[in-house]
Amino acid sequence: MKEENLSVPPGKQKIVRAMRSLLEERAFETITIAEIAAEAGVTEGLLYKYFRDKRDLLHHVLKEHYEMFITQIERDLQGIDGALNKLRKIIWASIERYANHKVFARIIILETRNSAKYFETEAYALVRQFVGIVDGAIKEGLAAGAIRADLPPTLIRNTIFGAIEHSCLRRVIFNEAVSTNETSRLIADLIFNGIASRPKQERGKT
């Protein structure tokens, strides 16, 4: 994770670190406020000073992850030309985040979407910001003729997200390793080139 923000009260930092630590091994529903406070070495009252409840804390942990992720992906995309290359980078970066940040993967895949409150949070606003980055790359590809104009952009984006999440699901549930390079390459190949078999001479051109 990133270095702690010195402007954030130490007690709040301890609470957030404690929640991350517990989420490494436990499902959100099994974690109690008392356990979070004990792990952080603070009182339950201090926890409630900063967060409405443990779900509010969960959303805060996710927000921190997305802040780092979006900052990184925006910086990385600045040096990449071509919509498909940008989408490849987005796919790779997303797989890397799921593969190497188990808490992030657990929260976004398993723990948030079953609550209507999630869609009103700052964390979800950041998710929408990331969706906008992906949509921007797709629109760029459509404008340049690099992406088929007869496919709905929303379907392309949803296919990308679905492939990423399903490829990392066993990482979240069974803690199985995910090869970032191989998985992202295969997803990009599948989405950009499809599943139909091509003649050998055609395959040699790609």
MDTraj code that builds the backbone (N, CA, C; nanometers):
import mdtraj as md
import numpy as np

residues = "MET LYS GLU GLU ASN LEU SER VAL PRO PRO GLY LYS GLN LYS ILE VAL ARG ALA MET ARG SER LEU LEU GLU GLU ARG ALA PHE GLU THR ILE THR ILE ALA GLU ILE ALA ALA GLU ALA GLY VAL THR GLU GLY LEU LEU TYR LYS TYR PHE ARG ASP LYS ARG ASP LEU LEU HIS HIS VAL LEU LYS GLU HIS TYR GLU MET PHE ILE THR GLN ILE GLU ARG ASP LEU GLN GLY ILE ASP GLY ALA LEU ASN LYS LEU ARG LYS ILE ILE TRP ALA SER ILE GLU ARG TYR ALA ASN HIS LYS VAL PHE ALA ARG ILE ILE ILE LEU GLU THR ARG ASN SER ALA LYS TYR PHE GLU THR GLU ALA TYR ALA LEU VAL ARG GLN PHE VAL GLY ILE VAL ASP GLY ALA ILE LYS GLU GLY LEU ALA ALA GLY ALA ILE ARG ALA ASP LEU PRO PRO THR LEU ILE ARG ASN THR ILE PHE GLY ALA ILE GLU HIS SER CYS LEU ARG ARG VAL ILE PHE ASN GLU ALA VAL SER THR ASN GLU THR SER ARG LEU ILE ALA ASP LEU ILE PHE ASN GLY ILE ALA SER ARG PRO LYS GLN GLU ARG GLY LYS THR".split()
xyz = np.array([
    [0.0829, -0.1191, 0.0000],
    [0.0000, 0.0000, 0.0000],
    [0.0874, 0.1254, 0.0000],
    [0.0211, 0.2407, -0.0235],
    [0.0935, 0.3667, -0.0275],
    [0.1399, 0.4073, 0.1115],
    [0.2331, 0.5061, 0.1160],
    [0.2737, 0.5590, 0.2446],
    [0.1545, 0.6274, 0.3098],
    [0.1495, 0.6271, 0.4428],
    [0.0385, 0.6868, 0.5124],
    [0.0383, 0.8377, 0.4919],
    [-0.0805, 0.8942, 0.4735],
    [-0.0967, 1.0377, 0.4606],
    [-0.0816, 1.1002, 0.5973],
    [0.0166, 1.1903, 0.6121],
    [0.0449, 1.2476, 0.7422],
    [-0.0686, 1.3349, 0.7924],
    [-0.1574, 1.3784, 0.7017],
    [-0.2701, 1.4615, 0.7428],
    [-0.3834, 1.3796, 0.8016],
    [-0.3771, 1.2474, 0.7877],
    [-0.4797, 1.1584, 0.8419],
    [-0.4438, 1.1243, 0.9857],
    [-0.5374, 1.1367, 1.0787],
    [-0.5083, 1.1054, 1.2187],
    [-0.4540, 0.9640, 1.2355],
    [-0.3548, 0.9469, 1.3219],
    [-0.2943, 0.8131, 1.3411],
    [-0.3964, 0.7057, 1.3766],
    [-0.4949, 0.7399, 1.4580],
    [-0.5956, 0.6408, 1.4951],
    [-0.6747, 0.5919, 1.3761],
    [-0.7072, 0.6827, 1.2864],
    [-0.7806, 0.6448, 1.1649],
    [-0.6943, 0.5556, 1.0769],
    [-0.5658, 0.5885, 1.0660],
    [-0.4744, 0.5059, 0.9876],
    [-0.4680, 0.3645, 1.0440],
    [-0.4622, 0.3527, 1.1770],
    [-0.4569, 0.2206, 1.2404],
    [-0.5826, 0.1402, 1.2100],
    [-0.6967, 0.2054, 1.2125],
    [-0.8237, 0.1374, 1.1855],
    [-0.8277, 0.0853, 1.0422],
    [-0.7840, 0.1667, 0.9478],
    [-0.7843, 0.1266, 0.8072],
    [-0.6870, 0.0113, 0.7852],
    [-0.5679, 0.0198, 0.8452],
    [-0.4710, -0.0900, 0.8329],
    [-0.5265, -0.2184, 0.8927],
    [-0.5954, -0.2059, 1.0054],
    [-0.6530, -0.3242, 1.0704],
    [-0.7570, -0.3895, 0.9810],
    [-0.8398, -0.3104, 0.9182],
    [-0.9420, -0.3648, 0.8297],
    [-0.8778, -0.4367, 0.7115],
    [-0.7754, -0.3777, 0.6543],
    [-0.7048, -0.4435, 0.5434],
    [-0.6478, -0.5771, 0.5889],
    [-0.5868, -0.5778, 0.7058],
    [-0.5245, -0.6999, 0.7567],
    [-0.6273, -0.8105, 0.7769],
    [-0.7401, -0.7778, 0.8350],
    [-0.8442, -0.8779, 0.8587],
    [-0.9034, -0.9289, 0.7285],
    [-0.9157, -0.8409, 0.6302],
    [-0.9723, -0.8810, 0.5010],
    [-0.8796, -0.9720, 0.4208],
    [-0.7529, -0.9758, 0.4577],
    [-0.6587, -1.0649, 0.3900],
    [-0.7015, -1.2104, 0.4036],
    [-0.7628, -1.2437, 0.5163],
    [-0.7946, -1.3838, 0.5442],
    [-0.9418, -1.4097, 0.5730],
    [-1.0204, -1.3060, 0.5922],
    [-1.1573, -1.3242, 0.6389],
    [-1.2573, -1.2588, 0.5463],
    [-1.3759, -1.3171, 0.5371],
    [-1.4860, -1.2538, 0.4657],
    [-1.5370, -1.1363, 0.5478],
    [-1.5819, -1.0347, 0.4793],
    [-1.6271, -0.9122, 0.5455],
    [-1.7355, -0.9396, 0.6495],
    [-1.8300, -1.0265, 0.6152],
    [-1.9435, -1.0520, 0.7039],
    [-1.9009, -1.1123, 0.8380],
    [-1.7870, -1.1786, 0.8411],
    [-1.7436, -1.2451, 0.9639],
    [-1.6633, -1.1535, 1.0552],
    [-1.6276, -1.0365, 1.0064],
    [-1.5447, -0.9442, 1.0841],
    [-1.6352, -0.8528, 1.1672],
    [-1.6025, -0.8386, 1.2951],
    [-1.6832, -0.7544, 1.3827],
    [-1.6117, -0.6222, 1.4132],
    [-1.6904, -0.5243, 1.4556],
    [-1.6339, -0.3964, 1.4975],
    [-1.5336, -0.4169, 1.6099],
    [-1.5685, -0.5031, 1.7044],
    [-1.4790, -0.5295, 1.8179],
    [-1.3443, -0.5842, 1.7704],
    [-1.3467, -0.6720, 1.6705],
    [-1.2223, -0.7291, 1.6180],
    [-1.1387, -0.6232, 1.5462],
    [-1.2045, -0.5380, 1.4728],
    [-1.1314, -0.4315, 1.4032],
    [-1.0629, -0.3402, 1.5038],
    [-1.1376, -0.3002, 1.6057],
    [-1.0812, -0.2122, 1.7081],
    [-0.9658, -0.2793, 1.7804],
    [-0.9827, -0.4075, 1.8134],
    [-0.8758, -0.4802, 1.8827],
    [-0.7516, -0.4913, 1.7954],
    [-0.7707, -0.5232, 1.6670],
    [-0.6579, -0.5334, 1.5736],
    [-0.5849, -0.3998, 1.5608],
    [-0.6621, -0.2906, 1.5642],
    [-0.6041, -0.1572, 1.5494],
    [-0.5455, -0.1047, 1.6803],
    [-0.5853, -0.1658, 1.7921],
    [-0.5393, -0.1175, 1.9209],
    [-0.6069, 0.0115, 1.9621],
    [-0.7326, 0.0280, 1.9225],
    [-0.8087, 0.1486, 1.9560],
    [-0.9427, 0.1067, 2.0165],
    [-1.0170, 0.2044, 2.0646],
    [-1.1493, 0.1759, 2.1179],
    [-1.2523, 0.1721, 2.0048],
    [-1.3628, 0.1049, 2.0301],
    [-1.4712, 0.1035, 1.9318],
    [-1.5267, 0.2444, 1.9113],
    [-1.5235, 0.3239, 2.0171],
    [-1.5716, 0.4613, 2.0055],
    [-1.4918, 0.5419, 1.9050],
    [-1.3600, 0.5196, 1.9001],
    [-1.2774, 0.5928, 1.8036],
    [-1.3113, 0.5497, 1.6619],
    [-1.3381, 0.4212, 1.6453],
    [-1.3763, 0.3730, 1.5123],
    [-1.5028, 0.4446, 1.4642],
    [-1.5990, 0.4565, 1.5545],
    [-1.7248, 0.5219, 1.5168],
    [-1.7083, 0.6727, 1.4989],
    [-1.6005, 0.7278, 1.5505],
    [-1.5715, 0.8696, 1.5280],
    [-1.5413, 0.8955, 1.3806],
    [-1.4737, 0.7985, 1.3177],
    [-1.4302, 0.8179, 1.1792],
    [-1.5199, 0.7491, 1.0765],
    [-1.5906, 0.6446, 1.1162],
    [-1.6705, 0.5667, 1.0206],
    [-1.8081, 0.5368, 1.0802],
    [-1.9096, 0.5430, 0.9965],
    [-2.0461, 0.5187, 1.0435],
    [-2.0632, 0.3748, 1.0930],
    [-2.0021, 0.2816, 1.0208],
    [-2.0123, 0.1400, 1.0532],
    [-1.9022, 0.0677, 0.9776],
    [-1.8975, -0.0641, 0.9886],
    [-1.7867, -0.1363, 0.9252],
    [-1.7979, -0.1346, 0.7737],
    [-1.9186, -0.1210, 0.7196],
    [-1.9317, -0.1122, 0.5739],
    [-1.8778, 0.0212, 0.5235],
    [-1.8985, 0.1264, 0.5975],
    [-1.8402, 0.2557, 0.5625],
    [-1.6882, 0.2447, 0.5603],
    [-1.6328, 0.1715, 0.6567],
    [-1.4877, 0.1478, 0.6600],
    [-1.4438, 0.0660, 0.5389],
    [-1.5202, -0.0347, 0.5035],
    [-1.4896, -0.1155, 0.3848],
    [-1.4831, -0.0280, 0.2602],
    [-1.5800, 0.0594, 0.2446],
    [-1.5825, 0.1482, 0.1280],
    [-1.4631, 0.2431, 0.1278],
    [-1.4202, 0.2834, 0.2466],
    [-1.3032, 0.3703, 0.2556],
    [-1.1773, 0.2974, 0.2090],
    [-1.1616, 0.1727, 0.2496],
    [-1.0461, 0.0935, 0.2063],
    [-1.0461, 0.0809, 0.0545],
    [-1.1616, 0.0551, -0.0045],
    [-1.1706, 0.0447, -0.1497],
    [-1.1385, 0.1779, -0.2158],
    [-1.1854, 0.2874, -0.1582],
    [-1.1572, 0.4198, -0.2140],
    [-1.0072, 0.4450, -0.2208],
    [-0.9360, 0.4093, -0.1151],
    [-0.7911, 0.4289, -0.1151],
    [-0.7246, 0.3493, -0.2272],
    [-0.7694, 0.2256, -0.2472],
    [-0.7136, 0.1438, -0.3550],
    [-0.7382, 0.2095, -0.4907],
    [-0.8599, 0.2549, -0.5138],
    [-0.8919, 0.3136, -0.6437],
    [-0.8197, 0.4460, -0.6666],
    [-0.7974, 0.5231, -0.5621],
    [-0.7219, 0.6475, -0.5768],
    [-0.5816, 0.6181, -0.6295],
    [-0.5177, 0.5175, -0.5720],
    [-0.3831, 0.4791, -0.6176],
    [-0.3861, 0.4227, -0.7591],
    [-0.4841, 0.3370, -0.7844],
    [-0.4927, 0.2710, -0.9147],
    [-0.5167, 0.3710, -1.0261],
    [-0.6085, 0.4635, -1.0061],
    [-0.6402, 0.5617, -1.1107],
    [-0.5223, 0.6549, -1.1349],
    [-0.4571, 0.6967, -1.0277],
    [-0.3381, 0.7820, -1.0443],
    [-0.2333, 0.7117, -1.1294],
    [-0.2105, 0.5833, -1.1019],
    [-0.1109, 0.5066, -1.1762],
    [-0.1511, 0.4872, -1.3221],
    [-0.2759, 0.4490, -1.3465],
    [-0.3174, 0.4193, -1.4833],
    [-0.3208, 0.5460, -1.5684],
    [-0.3611, 0.6577, -1.5107],
    [-0.3605, 0.7832, -1.5870],
    [-0.2185, 0.8226, -1.6249],
    [-0.1240, 0.8016, -1.5338],
    [0.0161, 0.8329, -1.5642],
    [0.0699, 0.7391, -1.6719],
    [0.0390, 0.6107, -1.6612],
    [0.0893, 0.5134, -1.7579],
    [0.0330, 0.5369, -1.8981],
    [-0.0918, 0.5734, -1.9073],
    [-0.1546, 0.5899, -2.0385],
    [-0.1027, 0.7111, -2.1138],
    [-0.0425, 0.8051, -2.0438],
    [0.0093, 0.9244, -2.1102],
    [0.1168, 0.8913, -2.2130],
    [0.1889, 0.7839, -2.1922],
    [0.2979, 0.7496, -2.2837],
    [0.2613, 0.6443, -2.3855],
    [0.1323, 0.6165, -2.4034],
    [0.0899, 0.5090, -2.4937],
    [0.0070, 0.5658, -2.6079],
    [0.0424, 0.5292, -2.7290],
    [-0.0317, 0.5717, -2.8482],
    [-0.1195, 0.4573, -2.8975],
    [-0.2389, 0.4916, -2.9446],
    [-0.3279, 0.3918, -3.0030],
    [-0.4247, 0.3357, -2.9016],
    [-0.5513, 0.3315, -2.9404],
    [-0.6564, 0.2869, -2.8485],
    [-0.6370, 0.1430, -2.8031],
    [-0.6014, 0.0541, -2.8937],
    [-0.5862, -0.0859, -2.8558],
    [-0.4685, -0.1052, -2.7601],
    [-0.3629, -0.0311, -2.7806],
    [-0.2499, -0.0378, -2.6876],
    [-0.2900, 0.0146, -2.5497],
    [-0.3724, 0.1186, -2.5482],
    [-0.4215, 0.1697, -2.4198],
    [-0.5088, 0.0665, -2.3500],
    [-0.5940, 0.0004, -2.4258],
    [-0.6797, -0.1023, -2.3666],
    [-0.5970, -0.2197, -2.3163],
    [-0.4919, -0.2551, -2.3891],
    [-0.4026, -0.3614, -2.3411],
    [-0.3418, -0.3229, -2.2064],
    [-0.2989, -0.1976, -2.1957],
    [-0.2395, -0.1507, -2.0704],
    [-0.3424, -0.1524, -1.9582],
    [-0.4640, -0.1106, -1.9866],
    [-0.5702, -0.1104, -1.8859],
    [-0.5994, -0.2530, -1.8388],
    [-0.6059, -0.3457, -1.9327],
    [-0.6301, -0.4860, -1.8971],
    [-0.5159, -0.5381, -1.8113],
    [-0.3932, -0.5123, -1.8521],
    [-0.2765, -0.5587, -1.7757],
    [-0.2773, -0.5000, -1.6352],
    [-0.3003, -0.3698, -1.6241],
    [-0.2981, -0.3036, -1.4940],
    [-0.4100, -0.3548, -1.4033],
    [-0.5251, -0.3844, -1.4611],
    [-0.6369, -0.4370, -1.3827],
    [-0.6057, -0.5765, -1.3302],
    [-0.5516, -0.6617, -1.4162],
    [-0.5130, -0.7967, -1.3735],
    [-0.4065, -0.7878, -1.2646],
    [-0.3097, -0.6998, -1.2827],
    [-0.2030, -0.6842, -1.1838],
    [-0.2602, -0.6421, -1.0486],
    [-0.3583, -0.5531, -1.0507],
    [-0.4194, -0.5071, -0.9254],
    [-0.4913, -0.6214, -0.8549],
    [-0.5679, -0.6991, -0.9307],
    [-0.6375, -0.8134, -0.8713],
    [-0.5387, -0.9191, -0.8227],
    [-0.4355, -0.9450, -0.9020],
    [-0.3421, -1.0534, -0.8704],
    [-0.2571, -1.0232, -0.7479],
    [-0.2197, -0.8968, -0.7301],
    [-0.1229, -0.8623, -0.6268],
    [-0.1803, -0.7840, -0.5087],
    [-0.3096, -0.7570, -0.5138],
    [-0.3740, -0.6851, -0.4040],
    [-0.5025, -0.7591, -0.3688],
    [-0.4852, -0.8629, -0.2885],
    [-0.5968, -0.9528, -0.2597],
    [-0.7138, -0.8808, -0.1934],
    [-0.6853, -0.7851, -0.1046],
    [-0.7925, -0.7141, -0.0363],
    [-0.8764, -0.6361, -0.1369],
    [-0.8096, -0.5670, -0.2289],
    [-0.8824, -0.4947, -0.3343],
    [-0.9708, -0.5901, -0.4130],
    [-0.9144, -0.7024, -0.4540],
    [-0.9904, -0.7993, -0.5335],
    [-1.1095, -0.8526, -0.4559],
    [-1.0886, -0.8850, -0.3292],
    [-1.1971, -0.9378, -0.2473],
    [-1.3099, -0.8350, -0.2329],
    [-1.2724, -0.7090, -0.2081],
    [-1.3747, -0.6062, -0.1874],
    [-1.4554, -0.5835, -0.3139],
    [-1.3887, -0.5632, -0.4262],
    [-1.4600, -0.5239, -0.5475],
    [-1.5388, -0.6398, -0.6070],
    [-1.4892, -0.7626, -0.5944],
    [-1.5579, -0.8760, -0.6561],
    [-1.6649, -0.9347, -0.5643],
    [-1.6364, -0.9418, -0.4329],
    [-1.7249, -1.0164, -0.3438],
    [-1.8038, -0.9320, -0.2446],
    [-1.7487, -0.8194, -0.2009],
    [-1.8020, -0.7586, -0.0799],
    [-1.8877, -0.6329, -0.0973],
    [-1.8901, -0.5712, -0.2125],
    [-1.9545, -0.4395, -0.2213],
    [-2.0892, -0.4384, -0.2934],
    [-2.1030, -0.5156, -0.3990],
    [-2.2162, -0.4968, -0.4889],
    [-2.3481, -0.5494, -0.4340],
    [-2.3425, -0.6154, -0.3195],
    [-2.4650, -0.6641, -0.2567],
    [-2.5286, -0.5600, -0.1652],
    [-2.4744, -0.4389, -0.1657],
    [-2.5275, -0.3317, -0.0825],
    [-2.5583, -0.2095, -0.1678],
    [-2.6815, -0.1601, -0.1575],
    [-2.7200, -0.0413, -0.2345],
    [-2.6389, 0.0808, -0.1915],
    [-2.5909, 0.0817, -0.0669],
    [-2.5140, 0.1960, -0.0171],
    [-2.3849, 0.2161, -0.0957],
    [-2.3309, 0.1068, -0.1464],
    [-2.2049, 0.1142, -0.2210],
    [-2.2140, 0.2111, -0.3375],
    [-2.3284, 0.2129, -0.4056],
    [-2.3433, 0.2930, -0.5261],
    [-2.3619, 0.4420, -0.4966],
    [-2.3554, 0.4774, -0.3687],
    [-2.3641, 0.6172, -0.3287],
    [-2.2330, 0.6666, -0.2679],
    [-2.1287, 0.5848, -0.2736],
    [-2.0036, 0.6151, -0.2044],
    [-1.9015, 0.6842, -0.2942],
    [-1.8016, 0.7422, -0.2284],
    [-1.6875, 0.7980, -0.3019],
    [-1.6132, 0.6882, -0.3766],
    [-1.6099, 0.5687, -0.3201],
    [-1.5434, 0.4568, -0.3865],
    [-1.6091, 0.4293, -0.5212],
    [-1.7408, 0.4265, -0.5240],
    [-1.8101, 0.3988, -0.6498],
    [-1.7908, 0.5134, -0.7492],
    [-1.7830, 0.6364, -0.6995],
    [-1.7542, 0.7499, -0.7892],
    [-1.6194, 0.7301, -0.8574],
    [-1.5226, 0.6734, -0.7860],
    [-1.3923, 0.6457, -0.8461],
    [-1.4010, 0.5307, -0.9455],
    [-1.4849, 0.4318, -0.9159],
    [-1.5085, 0.3244, -1.0127],
    [-1.5629, 0.3840, -1.1420],
    [-1.6583, 0.4757, -1.1298],
    [-1.7153, 0.5403, -1.2487],
    [-1.6077, 0.6209, -1.3233],
    [-1.5154, 0.6786, -1.2488],
    [-1.4053, 0.7515, -1.3131],
    [-1.3194, 0.6563, -1.3951],
    [-1.2914, 0.5385, -1.3388],
    [-1.2140, 0.4385, -1.4127],
    [-1.2911, 0.3904, -1.5353],
    [-1.4204, 0.3690, -1.5206],
    [-1.5043, 0.3312, -1.6353],
    [-1.4924, 0.4369, -1.7448],
    [-1.4883, 0.5634, -1.7050],
    [-1.4734, 0.6707, -1.8028],
    [-1.3422, 0.6629, -1.8787],
    [-1.2356, 0.6223, -1.8104],
    [-1.1059, 0.6063, -1.8774],
    [-1.1146, 0.4966, -1.9833],
    [-1.1779, 0.3842, -1.9467],
    [-1.1937, 0.2737, -2.0420],
    [-1.2812, 0.3161, -2.1587],
    [-1.3922, 0.3824, -2.1281],
    [-1.4816, 0.4290, -2.2341],
    [-1.4107, 0.5253, -2.3286],
    [-1.3234, 0.6089, -2.2711],
    [-1.2484, 0.7034, -2.3545],
    [-1.1574, 0.6326, -2.4534],
    [-1.0916, 0.5265, -2.4086],
    [-1.0048, 0.4493, -2.4985],
    [-1.0867, 0.3803, -2.6074],
    [-1.2035, 0.3294, -2.5707],
    [-1.2898, 0.2640, -2.6702],
    [-1.3393, 0.3642, -2.7725],
    [-1.3807, 0.4820, -2.7287],
    [-1.4284, 0.5860, -2.8212],
    [-1.3164, 0.6317, -2.9136],
    [-1.1961, 0.6397, -2.8590],
    [-1.0802, 0.6748, -2.9423],
    [-1.0597, 0.5704, -3.0509],
    [-1.0729, 0.4432, -3.0134],
    [-1.0576, 0.3361, -3.1114],
    [-1.1661, 0.3383, -3.2175],
    [-1.2876, 0.3699, -3.1777],
    [-1.3974, 0.3805, -3.2748],
    [-1.3719, 0.4950, -3.3725],
    [-1.3289, 0.6090, -3.3206],
    [-1.3039, 0.7255, -3.4053],
    [-1.1906, 0.7009, -3.5035],
    [-1.0927, 0.6216, -3.4614],
    [-0.9767, 0.5946, -3.5468],
    [-0.9997, 0.4762, -3.6398],
    [-1.1119, 0.4078, -3.6256],
    [-1.1392, 0.2910, -3.7083],
    [-1.0676, 0.1661, -3.6613],
    [-1.0103, 0.1695, -3.5409],
    [-0.9391, 0.0525, -3.4885],
    [-1.0347, -0.0465, -3.4230],
    [-1.1552, -0.0022, -3.3910],
    [-1.2563, -0.0867, -3.3284],
    [-1.3816, -0.0860, -3.4157],
    [-1.4434, -0.2002, -3.4286],
    [-1.5636, -0.2137, -3.5117],
    [-1.6741, -0.1199, -3.4653],
    [-1.7311, -0.0470, -3.5611],
    [-1.8345, 0.0506, -3.5296],
    [-1.9708, -0.0134, -3.5036],
    [-1.9863, -0.1430, -3.5399],
    [-2.1165, -0.2075, -3.5218],
    [-2.1326, -0.2719, -3.3837],
    [-2.0323, -0.2588, -3.2986],
    [-2.0403, -0.3141, -3.1637],
    [-2.0663, -0.2019, -3.0632],
    [-2.1635, -0.2181, -2.9744],
    [-2.1904, -0.1147, -2.8737],
    [-2.0702, -0.0963, -2.7812],
    [-2.0249, 0.0260, -2.7619],
    [-1.9102, 0.0492, -2.6727],
    [-1.9311, -0.0067, -2.5328],
    [-2.0542, 0.0027, -2.4824],
    [-2.0827, -0.0494, -2.3482],
    [-2.0596, -0.2000, -2.3411],
    [-2.0972, -0.2716, -2.4478],
    [-2.0770, -0.4163, -2.4508],
    [-1.9289, -0.4499, -2.4541],
    [-1.8508, -0.3738, -2.5285],
    [-1.7059, -0.3959, -2.5332],
    [-1.6468, -0.3786, -2.3938],
    [-1.6842, -0.2693, -2.3285],
    [-1.6328, -0.2417, -2.1939],
    [-1.6747, -0.3506, -2.0954],
    [-1.7999, -0.3900, -2.0995],
    [-1.8468, -0.4922, -2.0061],
    [-1.7797, -0.6266, -2.0296],
    [-1.7500, -0.6556, -2.1559],
    [-1.6792, -0.7794, -2.1884],
    [-1.5380, -0.7778, -2.1301],
    [-1.4726, -0.6643, -2.1399],
    [-1.3385, -0.6497, -2.0827],
    [-1.3433, -0.6702, -1.9315],
    [-1.4344, -0.6001, -1.8654],
    [-1.4432, -0.6105, -1.7195],
    [-1.4812, -0.7520, -1.6755],
    [-1.5763, -0.8124, -1.7469],
    [-1.6187, -0.9474, -1.7117],
    [-1.5067, -1.0482, -1.7251],
    [-1.4298, -1.0367, -1.8330],
    [-1.3180, -1.1292, -1.8541],
    [-1.2130, -1.1136, -1.7445],
    [-1.1843, -0.9904, -1.7070],
    [-1.0852, -0.9653, -1.6021],
    [-1.1312, -1.0258, -1.4693],
    [-1.2528, -0.9961, -1.4303],
    [-1.2998, -1.0404, -1.2991],
    [-1.3107, -1.1928, -1.2902],
    [-1.3631, -1.2551, -1.3950],
    [-1.3757, -1.4008, -1.3907],
    [-1.2392, -1.4684, -1.3936],
    [-1.1439, -1.4073, -1.4605],
    [-1.0090, -1.4647, -1.4640],
    [-0.9414, -1.4589, -1.3280],
    [-0.9868, -1.3662, -1.2429],
    [-0.9236, -1.3487, -1.1115],
    [-1.0082, -1.4021, -0.9966],
    [-1.1224, -1.4618, -1.0276],
    [-1.2133, -1.5065, -0.9227],
    [-1.1506, -1.6125, -0.8326],
    [-1.0790, -1.7079, -0.8910],
    [-1.0178, -1.8139, -0.8111],
    [-0.9038, -1.7585, -0.7248],
    [-0.8450, -1.6481, -0.7685],
    [-0.7451, -1.5802, -0.6856],
    [-0.8113, -1.5324, -0.5563],
    [-0.9309, -1.4764, -0.5684],
    [-1.0009, -1.4215, -0.4528],
    [-1.0509, -1.5324, -0.3607],
    [-1.1110, -1.6352, -0.4184],
    [-1.1764, -1.7388, -0.3380],
    [-1.0779, -1.8426, -0.2857],
    [-0.9865, -1.8883, -0.3719],
    [-0.8965, -1.9978, -0.3350],
    [-0.7504, -1.9554, -0.3218],
    [-0.7246, -1.8256, -0.3391],
    [-0.5888, -1.7714, -0.3278],
    [-0.4929, -1.8318, -0.4301],
    [-0.5453, -1.8679, -0.5462],
    [-0.4610, -1.9217, -0.6525],
    [-0.3864, -1.8077, -0.7231],
    [-0.2642, -1.8366, -0.7617],
    [-0.1836, -1.7354, -0.8299],
    [-0.2409, -1.7042, -0.9672],
    [-0.2218, -1.5801, -1.0103],
    [-0.2641, -1.5357, -1.1439],
    [-0.1431, -1.4787, -1.2152],
    [-0.1181, -1.5243, -1.3377],
    [-0.0091, -1.4697, -1.4179],
    [-0.0589, -1.3433, -1.4876],
    [-0.0107, -1.2296, -1.4415],
    [-0.0575, -1.1022, -1.4985],
    [-0.0300, -1.0944, -1.6477],
    [0.0916, -1.1248, -1.6890],
    [0.1286, -1.1112, -1.8303],
    [0.0493, -1.2070, -1.9189],
    [0.0436, -1.3322, -1.8784],
    [-0.0241, -1.4318, -1.9613],
    [-0.1750, -1.4070, -1.9659],
    [-0.2347, -1.3787, -1.8513],
    [-0.3794, -1.3587, -1.8470],
    [-0.4203, -1.2356, -1.9258],
    [-0.3481, -1.1270, -1.9091],
    [-0.3833, -1.0045, -1.9821],
    [-0.3629, -1.0222, -2.1320],
    [-0.2583, -1.0966, -2.1705],
    [-0.2351, -1.1209, -2.3138],
    [-0.3495, -1.2011, -2.3740],
    [-0.3922, -1.3044, -2.3044],
    [-0.4995, -1.3890, -2.3564],
    [-0.6323, -1.3137, -2.3644],
    [-0.6614, -1.2329, -2.2632],
    [-0.7854, -1.1553, -2.2655],
    [-0.7842, -1.0565, -2.3819],
    [-0.6724, -0.9868, -2.3999],
    [-0.6629, -0.8919, -2.5103],
    [-0.6768, -0.9627, -2.6447],
    [-0.6130, -1.0776, -2.6588],
    [-0.6218, -1.1523, -2.7840],
    [-0.7649, -1.1968, -2.8105],
    [-0.8310, -1.2461, -2.7074],
    [-0.9692, -1.2920, -2.7222],
    [-1.0609, -1.1775, -2.7626],
    [-1.0491, -1.0639, -2.6956],
    [-1.1392, -0.9517, -2.7225],
    [-1.1068, -0.8839, -2.8549],
    [-0.9793, -0.8685, -2.8850],
    [-0.9422, -0.7975, -3.0072],
    [-0.9544, -0.8846, -3.1319],
    [-0.9337, -1.0159, -3.1174],
    [-0.9308, -1.1039, -3.2341],
    [-1.0433, -1.2072, -3.2389],
    [-1.1161, -1.2250, -3.1293],
    [-1.2286, -1.3174, -3.1295],
    [-1.1853, -1.4622, -3.1149],
    [-1.2829, -1.5518, -3.1253],
    [-1.2554, -1.6940, -3.1046],
    [-1.2633, -1.7752, -3.2341],
    [-1.3036, -1.7131, -3.3434],
    [-1.3145, -1.7867, -3.4695],
    [-1.1764, -1.8242, -3.5209],
    [-1.1621, -1.9482, -3.5683],
    [-1.0362, -1.9927, -3.6251],
    [-1.0108, -1.9193, -3.7555],
    [-0.8839, -1.8825, -3.7794],
    [-0.8482, -1.8108, -3.9017],
    [-0.7483, -1.8929, -3.9834],
    [-0.7456, -1.8699, -4.1140],
    [-0.6461, -1.9377, -4.1969],
    [-0.5047, -1.9052, -4.1505],
    [-0.4117, -1.9974, -4.1734],
    [-0.2751, -1.9791, -4.1251],
    [-0.2126, -1.8510, -4.1768],
    [-0.2394, -1.8170, -4.3042],
    [-0.1785, -1.6962, -4.3582],
    [-0.2295, -1.5719, -4.2880],
    [-0.3564, -1.5765, -4.2442],
    [-0.4138, -1.4634, -4.1716],
    [-0.3519, -1.4520, -4.0340],
    [-0.3336, -1.5682, -3.9685],
    [-0.2779, -1.5666, -3.8341],
    [-0.1371, -1.5112, -3.8339],
    [-0.0656, -1.5318, -3.9400],
    [0.0706, -1.4836, -3.9457],
    [0.0817, -1.3333, -3.9570],
    [-0.0296, -1.2675, -3.9895],
    [-0.0274, -1.1212, -4.0060],
    [-0.0491, -1.0476, -3.8758],
    [-0.0939, -1.1165, -3.7679],
    [-0.1278, -1.0456, -3.6449],
    [-0.0166, -1.0578, -3.5411],
])
top = md.Topology()
chain = top.add_chain()
for i, resn in enumerate(residues, 1):
    res = top.add_residue(resn, chain, resSeq=i)
    for name in ("N", "CA", "C"):
        top.add_atom(name, md.element.get_by_symbol(name[0]), res)
traj = md.Trajectory(xyz[None], top)
